[in-house]
Amino acid sequence: MNEYALIMRHEDGSKIASPEQMQIWMKQTMDWIGGIAAQNKFVGSQGLIFDDARVVHFDNVVTNGPFGDIKETLGGLIIVRAESIDEAVEFAKGCPVLQGNGNTVEVRKVANHK
């Protein structure tokens, strides 16, 4: 069985949700992760904070970020165990992030260095 990263991308990270909406989304996200965990396929997760970040460029120029030169932002990721990328994609389809217009979940196989 392989591990896959489900990377949550928000089309416009400058939009701020109300505290009430954030609570709703967090509950939906915890329920979604709980469903994956109930199948013993959840490995771990990590959210990302949007403030006080930097982007280091190839020429060692450092800019304030986290957005760099694009509007899209990374909201976080979870790692799942799946038999195939297709199974991992099915997990991604249930991600509450997809409720936001233009938001995406990228599915990438995790390199196994063991």
N, C-alpha and C positions, 0 to 999 in steps of 0.2 A: 504494500500500500504506500502511496506517495503522499507528500504534504504539499499543499497549495496555499499561497497567500491570496486573500481576497482584499484588494486594496480599494478603499472607498474614496472616490473623488467627488468633490463638490464643484459645480460649475462656477459659482460665484461665492467665494468665502467671505466676501465683505458684507453679505446679508446676515443680519443678526436676528435670530429667532427669539421670541418671548420666552421667559422662564417657564411658563406653562407648556409651550410647544416643546421646549427642550426636555421637560419631564416626560411628555408623551413619547417623544422619539427615543429617549433613553429606555423607557419601559419596553417599547417595541423591539429595540435592539437587544435588550437582555432576554426577552422572550425568544427572539430569533436565535440567539447564541445558545440559549437553553435547549431549544429543539435540536440543534446540532450536537450539543453535549450529550443529550439523552441517547443519541445513536453512537456514543463513544467516538466521535469524529472531530471533536473540538480539541485543538492543541494549545492555543493561546491567543491573546489579543493585545493591541496597544493603540490607544487613542493619541492624537497629536494636538498640542496646544498651538494656537495660531499666533500668539504674541511673542515678542522678543526672540525672533529667529534671524538667522543669517544664511545667505547663499554664497558659497565659495565657488568661484568660476575657475576655468582651466588655467587662467593666467594669474591665479591667486588674488584676483580682485574680489573683495568681499562687499556684498550689498545687503541692505536690510531686506528682510523677507518676512514671511515664508513664501511669498507668492512669486518671487522672481519677476519675470516679465510677462507672466500670464495671469489670467483671472482664476483659472482652475486651482483648487487647493486639495491637498491630501488630508482627509479627515481622520484616517487611522487604518488599521488593518487587523484581520484575524487570520489565523493559520488553522486549516482543517486537514484531516486525513481523508483521502478519497481514493477509490479504485482507479479513477480516470479523471481527466480534465472535465469531461462531460458531467460527472457526478459533482465536481467542485462548482461548475457553472450552475447546476441546479440549486446548490446552497446559495450562491450569489444572487440568484433570481429572487430570493426571499428577503434580501437585505432592505431594511427600512429606508436607507439612504436613497433608494431608487424612487421614493415618493417625490423627490425634488426634481423639477423640470431640468433636464440637462445633466443630472448627476449620473455617475457610472460606477460600476464595480469592475475593476480589472482582476482577472484570474491568472496567476502565474505559478508555475511549478517551482517549489523551493529546492535549491541545490542540496544534495545530500553529500555531506563531507565526512561521514562516519566511516 
